[in-house]
Amino acid sequence: MKQILQSLKTGVTEVAEVPCPALKSGEILIRSARSLVSSGTERMLVDFGKASLLDKARQQPDKVRQVLDKVKTDGLAPTLEAVRNKLDQPLAMGYCNVGSVLEHGAGVTGFVAGDRVASNGKHAEVVTVPMNLCAKVPESVSDEEAAFTVIGAIALQGIRLAQPTLGEAVVVTGLGLIGLITVQLLRAHGCRVLGIDFDRAKLDLARQFGAEVVDLSVGQDPVAAAQVFSRRRGVDAVILSAATKSSEPVHEAAQMCRKRGRIVLVGVTGLELSRADFFEKELSFQVSCSYGPGRYDPNYEEKGQDYPVGFVRWTEQRNFEAVLDMLADGRLDVKPLISHRFRISEAEAAYALVGGSEPSLGIVLEYPAGQDKPEVELRRAVVPLALHPHSQEERGAKASVAFIGSGNYGTAVLIPAFKAAGARLHTVASSGGVSSVHAGRKFGFAKATTDLATVFDDAEVDAVVIATRHDTHAGLVRRALEAGKHVFVEKPLCLRLNELAELEAATASHPGQKVMVGFNRRFAPQVVKMKALLDSVSAPKSFVMTVNAGAIPAEHWTQDRVVGGGRIIGEACHFIDLLRFLAGAPIVGYSATAMECPSRDSVSLTLRFADGSAGTVHYLANGHKSFPKERLEAFCGGRILQLDNFRKLTGFGWPGFSKLNLWRQDKGQKACAAAFVQAVREGLASPIPLEELLEVSRVTIEIAESVQYVRLAGYSCDDFIV
């Protein structure tokens, strides 16, 4: 299927061939009929992509500070590489879609195949959208009109925050798509409306919809006009739907308002506010968040947990429905807002218009109907990528690897590491298809897919690399083993003890298949050197591992007990494995203490080993990101080794050794991948013994359960993570 992608690095827009997205639980698979280009938002993205690296930095000062902190801890070259990799990822454009339901996932209610729906789906021939971000389209509303639903909901949410009442005087500054819809909806509320803009064509449309106007292009004074419009009382509210870096619209809005007037920002403006403007009139100022309550709430959007209508009358979905009702009865007329129409295959011309100087307003993209493109063609889940397929000799000479998951870590670290190790990159899979096509083209995979059966059923695939969200790891590892594939899984191996027991049984049933977890710290050159030095001394060792992990928001998926398992399972497992490796003896006991905080992700844990060694891991999320992330100290037989951030190893009291400095932190990751590829290619034993993987996984899960979950009498941890 075709989908519009834009490069954040260059600003170039392309119509790419992408696999049909995989349908997940709680989602709806939609065949697109029309979609609307949001001229304001999407032009900003195009302009950002075309900007130089310096201009991009100027537009995102917060990101610049993060980059500078990363330079301090990781060095210049790795930081620049990370920035380039981030900018290299394509952006799927669009969020105003209308089409018909092809299929729905488990847990979806209220929608059946054939329903016409408006959603925030992308510009693509087929999209998947969570059910709470879809609304049925009334029969009397055309596809073109329904494509304005999401834009209309943005305008409606701004109005709801302004709380207009019948007869009030309201100013709308900025008469783009959102502004002109705002004018109509305010008129439907019974408000008197004053529209402000530079564009005469848009001002004419505002007049057509019943507003009075101020033409800034001829020097009209908006504040003076608002005073006359409000009968010298000051307007009741101002809705800012303009896009500008200037703070002047906010200042003017404050001057226009009466005492205790309301200002709502729907667009983007500068926010250098004057206290005097707001203090003297006791004005209220609020920023509107997109389509309404539920936006950016994963429980609402991704998990389908609706808000009770008795407590939250208007949600994103209910705002969609309200806009569609207004379209159905004619109180909202969007037909005059359509300035251009393009077929999806002509999308590059559409975006040239968006980024150019020619006037435009509502740009509608049209998609082929069923008679022009059969459904079976749209739903193809595999896209061939390799221009020159590998020869039989090449297929036999290299370990053929398929990747499941092509997110940030996969494309920035894992795939390059496996390619450098000499693996033959066969198939890359992702649920949405966009990231797999990008990774496939960038690194030379043979094909991209959204169908996992393509990976597991392909006889040419020797090994599978799993780089998906943590809750999928156990099932994918088990499925790969059953398909006769070797498995490299990014940590963690699994999230629960029952999953671990199942995997232990599966590995016993498939003894010829290698299983490896991406515990890359033990493969770092400095750690290999530490291991050799420590093994030369027979005395027990004492380890102190300090991890300045940094804070992650509680709503991030890694903090979700069901999806990510929490940070102890998700990341602290690295350091439990590292100490297990350096001690060279099984873990025979452990204890852990967590700080009292909601996420329970600042923990001090102690490990005891069979040879009498002991280790402490301080995994802390309450430090400062400018401080180095990882420090390891090992005390043994009157000697000390200190490893700073996997870049500088220093020895104290070691005959013949004083230091080992390496300024690249990714050497361990590359060595980890190389060891696995070599084992697969040459039939060697797994680089990490299976019993160690299972041991570290078991200890990590038990520690996480002891510090992260509430225990109640008669209940187990599993009762709280369903």
N, C-alpha and C positions, 0 to 999 in steps of 0.2 A: 504494500500500500504506500501511498505518497503522504509525506508529512513535511511541514515547513520547519527548517532548523536555521538558527542564526549563530554565527561565530562571535563570541564576546571578544575574541582577539582582534578580528579584522572588521567586524560589522557586516560581513558578506552573508546574504540570505540565500538558501538553496532549497529546492524541492527534492528531498531525498527519498530513496526507496528504503522502507523500514519494515521489519516483520510486524505482523498484526500483534497488538499487545495481548499479553496473557490476562485472562479474567480471574480476579481474586474474589474471595469471600467479601460480601458487602458491596460489590461493584456492579456496574451495568456496562455492557458492551454495546456501543452505539455506532451505527453507520451514519456518517455525517451527510447532511443535505446542504447546509449553509453554515458559514461562520463569519463573524464580523471582526475586522481589524480595528483594534482600539488605537486610534490615531495618536492619542496622547501618550499612553504607556508604551506602546510599541515603538513609537518614534524615539522616545528616550532611550530605549534599549539599542536601537539601531545607531543612534548618535554616540552612545557609550562605546559600542563595539568599534566604531570608526575612529574614536579618539586615540591619541598616542598613549603610551604607557604612563607618561608623566601626567597627561590630562586625566587619565583614569584615576591616578593616585589623588589628584586634586579634588576629584568628585567624591572620593571615599576616604576622608581623613581618618576615620575610625579603623579602617582596614590597614592604612599605612602604619598606624601605631602598632597594630598586631604584627605586621611584617617586620618592623624594627625590633620588636621584642624577640621575634623568631630568629632574626639575624644574630642577636646577642647570645642566644642559647645554642643555635644549630649551625651558625656560620652563614656566610653570604651565598655561596654556591648552592647549597641545598634549599635555601629560602627562595632564591630566584627560580630554581627548578620547580618548586611547589607553586609559586605564583603563576609561572607559565603553564603548568599543567592545569591549574584551575581555570585560567582564561581559555585554554584550548578546548574545554568541554563545550559541546554545542548546546544551545538553549532551544528547547521546544517552544515555539511561539503560540500565542493565542489563549483566550479564556472565554470566548463568547461563541458557543456552538449550539446547533440544533440539528437533530437527526432522529432516526428511528431505532428502537431497541432491537438488537439482534439476539441477545441472551443476557441473563443475569446470574450473578453468583449466589452462593449459599447465604441465607439470612436476609436477602432483599425482599421487601414486601411493597405492594402498591404499584408495581410495574410488571408488565408482561411483554413478550415479543410483539413487535408491531407498533407499540406506543410511540407517538411523537413526543420527544422530550427536549427541553432546553437545559443546557448545563454549562459548566465552566470548562468544558473539554477544549483540547488544543486544536490548532489548524491541522487536521489529519483526516484521512478518509475513514478511519475507524479510531474511536477513542474509548478508554475505560474511565468511568467517573464514579466516585462513591455515591450511594443512593441519596444522601442528604444534600448533594449538590446538583440534583436533577429535579425538574418539575414538568408535569404533563402540559402539553400545548393544547389549548382549546381548538376545536375544529375551525372556528372562524378566523383564527390567526394564521397568517401565511408563514412559511419557513423564513422568508426574509425578515418579516416583522419579529418573529420569535428570536432571531439572532441577536436582537437588542436587549434581551431579557437581563443578562448579567450586568451590562452597562446601566440599564434602568434600575437594577437593585442597588448599585453603588449610589446613584442619585437619590433613590428612595431612603436609603439608610442615613444619608446626610440630612435629609428633611426630617426624618424621625428624631434625630438628635436635636435639631433646631426647634422642634415642637411648635410648629406654627398653628395659629387658630384662625377661624373665619374672620376675614377682613383685615388681617395684619399686613403691614408693608414689609416686604422682604427683598433684599438685593441679591442678585446672582452675579458674581464677578467671574468672567471667563465663560464664553458661550461656545465651547466645543460640544462634543456629543453629550457628555454628562451635563454640562450647563444647560443645553437646550432641552434635554429631558427634564431637568430640574425645574425649569420654567414651566413646562406643561403640568408637572405633578403639583407644583405650588398653586397654579391656577385651578387645578382640580380640587385643591384644599380650600378654595375660596379666598386666596390671598391676592393682594395687589403686588405685582412683581416689576422690579426695575433691573434690566439686564445691562451689563457693562462689558465692552470688548473693543478691540481695534478693527475687527473684520466687518466690513459693511454687509457682506452676504449673510453672515451669521446674525448680525443685528436685524436684518430684514426678516429672517426666520423667527427671531424672538418676537418681533412685532406681530408676525403672522399668528403666533401662539398666544397673543394677548398681553404681551409685556410692553412697558415703556422702556426706552433704551438710552444709553449714553455712549456716544461715539468718541472713543479716545483718540482715534486717528486724526480728528480735526481739532483736538485740543480742548474738548469739553471737560469741565471740572466735575469729577464723579461725586465729590463730597458736597459741592454746592447743589448738584442735581438731586442728590439724595435728600437734602434738606427740603427742597421744594416738593419733591415727591412725597415726603412724609408729613407735609403740612407744618413744617418747622418743628416737629416734635422729635425727630430722629427716628430712623427705621427700627423695626422690632427685631430684625435678624438679618445677618449677612451669611450667605453660603459661598465659600471661596472654591471655585472649581477650575481656577487658572493653574497653569504650569509655568513657574518662573522662579529664579533664584532670589529675586528681590523680596524684601520684607515690606515694601510699600503697600501692597494690597491689604495686609493685616493692619497696618497703621491707618489706612484710609477707612477700613471697615470699622475700626474703633471710633473714628471721628464721625462716621455716619450714624452710629447707633444711638438710640435713646438710653437713658439710665437703665441699667440692668438688662440691656439688650444681649442677644446671643450671637456668637460668631462660630461657625462650624467650617473647618478646613476639610474639604473633600479632595482637592487637588494637591499640588506641591508648590509651596512658597518658602521664602526665607522666613526664619522665625526669630528675628531679633526684635523682641517685643519691648514696648515702652511701658514701664510700670505706671506712669502717669496716665496713659491712655485708659488703662483698665481700672486703676484705683479710683479715680474720680467718679467714674460711672458705675462701678461695681459690675463690670461686664463679665460674662462667662465666655470662655474659649475652649473649644473641644475639637479634637481631630477624629474624623470618622474613619472607621476601619472597614474598608472594602464593602462586602455585600451584607454585613449584619452579624448579629450574635451567632457564634459558632465558628467564625472565621479563625483559622489557625489553631483551633482546638482539635487535637487528634482524636479525642474521644467522640466528638461530634462528626468530624469530617471523615476520618478513616475507620472508626469503629461503629459508626451509625447510631450512636447514642443521642437521640433527640432530646431537646429540652422540653419539659412539660409546658404545654400551651397556657396553662393557668398561671404560670410564673414567668415565662418568656414568650410573650405573644408573638413577637416577630423575630424569626430566625433567618438565616440565609435562604433556606428553602422556601419559607413562607413569604419572604420578600420576593423571591422569584415568582411565586404564584400570584402575588398581588400585582406585580407588573404585567403578567400575562392577562390577568382579569381586566386591567386598564386598557391593554391593547385590544382585548376582545370586544369591549363596549365602546371603543372609539375615543375615550377620554385621553388616551396617549396615542399620538400619531407620529410614527417614525419614518413613514415613507418619504417625506421631504428631506430627511437627513441622509438619504442614500445618494452619494455623489458618484460612485464608481462600482462596477461589477467586474470581477475577473474569475476565470476558471482556476482551479487549484494548480493546474499545470502552468499558469501564467503568473504565479505568485511572486516571482522575482520582479516582474514589472510592477506589481502592486506595491511592493516594498520600496522600489525605486521612487514611486510616487510619494509614499509616506516620508521618505527621507529627502525628497526634493523640494523645489520651490513652488511647484504647481499647486494651486488650491485643491483641497480635498476635505471630505468630512467622513461620512460613513462608507467604508470600503467593504463590500460584501464579496466573500469567496464562495464559488459554486462548486459542488462536487458531483461526480457522475452518478446517474441513477442506475437502478438495477439492470435495466436493459442495455446500458452502455458498459457496465463493468459488473460481471456476475459476483455474487457474494463469495463463492469459493476462491476467486482470484484475490479479493480483498483480504481474506482470512489466512493467506499463506503465512506460515510462521517461520520460514527460513529464507534468508537472502544470501545468495552466493556472493563472495567478495573477492576471492583470489583471482587475479588476472592470469596467473600462470600456475596451474595446479602442480602440486609436488609430484615428482617422478616416483616410480616404484622403488628405486634405489634410495631416494630421500626418505620415503615412508618407512623403509626398513632400518635406516641408519639412525633415526632419532626417536626419542620418546614422544609420541603424539599426545598432546594435552588439550583438554577442553576446559574452559573456564565457565563457571556458573556464578554470575555476579560481575559487574564491570563498573562499580562505583568509584569514588575518589581513590580509596586505598588500592583497589584492584588495578586501576589504570596508572596510578602514580608510582606504585611500588611493585606489586606482585607480577603483573604481566611483563614489565621490563626485566624483572629479575629472572623469570623463567625463559624469556627470549635470550637473555645474555648467557643463560646456562645451556643453551643449545637445544631447547625443547622445540618440537614442531608445533606451532600454534594452529590447532585444527578448527575448533568451534568456540564461539563466545556467546553466552546466553544471558539475557536479562529480561525482567518481566515486562518492561515498557518497550524495549526494542531500540530506543534511540542511543542509549549508552553502549549497547553491544555493537551497533553498526559503527559508531565512532571509534571504539576500541579496535574493532575488526579491521577497519580501514587504516588506522594509525599504525598498528603493529603487525599487520600482514596475516590475519586469520583467514582460513579458507571460507568460512561462512559465519553468519550471525543468526541467532534464533531466539524465539520466545517460548519454544516448546522443549521442555526438558527431555522428553522421550527421544528427541533428535540426538541428544548427547549420550544418553545411556544405551540406546539401541545401535549406535554406530560402532561397527566392528573395528574401524580404524583408530578409534580413541583408546589409548592405553591407560591414561590417567585423567582423573577429574580434579580440578582445583576449585574449592568451594569458598567463595568470598561474599556471602550473602549475610543477611541479618541473623543474629545468633539463634533465634528460635527455630530456624530452618536447618541448622547444622546437623543435628542428630539424624533426622529423617533423610537428608540428602546423602550423608555418609553411608547409612544403611542401604539406601537404594543403589548407590555406586558399587558397594561390595556385592550386592545381589546381581548386579549387571556384569560382574567380573572385572571391575576397574580398580586400579590403585587410586588412593585418595590422599590429597593434600588439603586439609581444611584449616582455614584461618581460625585462630583461637576465638572462643572456646570450642572444645570438642562437643559439648552439650551443656544443657542448663540444669538438668535434674538427675537425681540419683537413679530413678527408674529408667531414664534414657541411657545412662551409663551402663546399667546392667544389660539392657538390650543390645547396646553396641559391643559390649564384651562378648555376649553370646554370638553376635554376628561375625566378629573377627575370628572367633574360634571355629565357626562354620566355614570360613573362607581363609584358611591359613596362608594361601599363596598370594593374597592381596596385601599390599603395603598400605598402612595407615600412618599418616604423619600430621601433626598439628604444627602450625606456624610459630613455634617457639624459637624465634630467631635470635634472642639474646645469647643463647648458648653457642651460637655459631659465629659471633663477632670475633675478629682476630684477637682483640685484647682479652676476651674471656677464654679463648683457646689457650692463650699464653698463661693466664691466671691458673687455669686447670692444670697445665703442665708443671707450673711452679708449686702449686699446692699439693699435687700428687707426689712430689719429691720429699715431702715431709709427712711422717707417719702420725704426728700428733693431731688431736681433734682441732677443728677450725671453728672460729666464731665469725659470723657475718652480720653486717649492718647495712641494709638496703634502704635508702631514702628516696622516695619517689614524689616529686613535686608535680602531681598529676594535673592540678588545675581544676577549676570549677566547671561543671557542665550543667546546664539548666535541668531542673527536675523533669521538665516535659520532653527532654531529648529521648529518643528511642532507646538508647543504651541504658537509661535509668528505669525504663519500663521493666518490671519484674518478669512479665510474660514474654516480651519481645527481645529485650536486651539482656535480661538476667541481672542487671546491676553491674557496677564497675568492678566489684571484686571478682566476679566470674568473668567479666568481659575483658579486664586488663591486668588486674593484680595476679592472675594466673601466670603471666609472663615471669614474674619475679619469684614466685614459688618454684616454678620450673628451673629458673636460673640457679637458685640456691641448692635445689635438689641435684642439679648437674655438677656444681662445684664441690658439694659435699661428697658425692659419689657413693652415697648410702641411702637406704630407704628412710622415709619419714615415719617416725614411730610415735609422734605426739605433736600436738599443736594447741595454741590458745590464741584468742583474739579479743581486742577491745575496740569498740567503735565510739567515735565522738557522738554526742547527742545532737544530731541534726536530721532533718526529714529524709534525706537521701541515704544516710548511713554509709557514705563513701569516703570517709576519713578514718582509717583503721590502722592500728598497730597489731601485728600478728607475729607470733613466735613459733618457730619450727624446731623440733628435736629430731636428730638423726640417729640411726642405729649405731654409728661409730662413735657416738658421744659428742659430735659436732652440734652446734646450735646456730640458729639464724633469726634475725628480726627484720621484718619488712614494715617500714613506716610508709603506708600508702595514703597520701594527704592531698585533699582537694581544696584546702584553705590557705594555700600559699600564693605567691605572686608569680605571674607567668614569665617575668624577666629573669627569674632565678633558674639555673640549670635544672633539667627535669629529673635526671637519674644520677645517683651516686652510690657506689658500692665500696665497702671497706671490708677487707678480710684480714683477720688476726690469726696467726698460726706459728707456734714454736718460736716466739720472740721476734717474729717478722710481721710486716704489714704490707698489704697491697691496697692501693686506692685507685678506683676507676671513676673518672668524672665524665658523665654524659656520653660514654662510649667513644670518647675522642682522646682522652689522655689517661694512660695507665702509669702509675708511679709506684716504685718499690722502695720499701724502707727496711734495710737490714738483709737484703737478698744478695748473696754473693754472685757477682757477674751480671746483675740486672738492676737497672735504676729507673728506666722509663721506656714507654712505647707510645708514641703519639701518632694518631691517624685522624685526619680532618674530615673524613666522610663517615656518617653514622649508618649508612645503608649497606655497609659491607656484610654485616650479619645477616640481613635479609637476603642479599644475593647469595651468600654462602649456604643459607638454609635451602633456598630453591635449588641451587646447584647440587647439593647433596641428595635431594629427593630425585631430581632428574637422573643423576648418575645411577642411583639405586634401581630405578625403573629400567633404564637403558641396559644396564649390565647385569641385572638380576641379583643385585646385592641385597643384604639385609636392610631393613628400614633404618635410616640414620638415627632415629630416636627409638630405643626399645619400646615395644608396645606396653610392657608392664609399667614403664615410667610414665607414659602418657596417661594410662588409666589411673595410676596412683596420684599424679598431680591433679588430674581432673576431679577425682573423688575428694581429695583434701580441700581443693578450692571450693567446691560446691558445699561441703560441710561447713567450712569457715563462713561462707556467704550466708548460709542459712542461720548460723549462730548469731550473726550480727545484723542481718538485714530484715528479717521477717519477725512479725509478732507471733509469739507462741501462746496458744490458749489451751487449757486443759481439755483433752479429748479430741484435739485437732492436730493435723500434721501440716507441714509447710505447704504441701500440695493443695490444701484446702483454700489457700489464699492466692493461688496463682492459676485460676481457671479462666 
